[in-house]
Amino acid sequence: QVQLVESGGGLVQPGGSLRLSCAASGIIFRRFAMGWYRQAPGKQRELVADITIGGRANYAEFVKGRFTISRDNAKNTVYLQMNSLKPEDTAVYYCRADGMGYPPVNYWGQGTQVTVSS
């Protein structure tokens, strides 16, 4: 059974930081590209950042220079370090795993709420 369990969300003031974690089980983690997505109320889910199996990171323009994605294959975990948070970063943040085989498979976590407010 595949599970992606996010943690680390919460309430933070503008300018603050949070670190999200996504622990994976039931998959061969090193064979999956990993990503963080977010969905704000009334908006579509959007890509925040992803990281390849080789560790190459890709970021949405709106988080470049503020967020950092990383992975620890030994711990089957992907992280999202979020700095300089803004109120518009408020959303539910989801972890996604994308398999590199065929047919393509992907899995989602249940999400963790991030609220940026004073």
Secondary structure, DSSP 8 states (H G I E B T S, - for coil): --EEEEE--EEE-TT--EEEEEEEESS-GGGEEEEEEEE-TTS--EEEEEE-TT--EEE-GGGTTTEEEEEETTTTEEEEEE-S--GGG-EEEEEEEEESSSS--EEE---EEEEE--
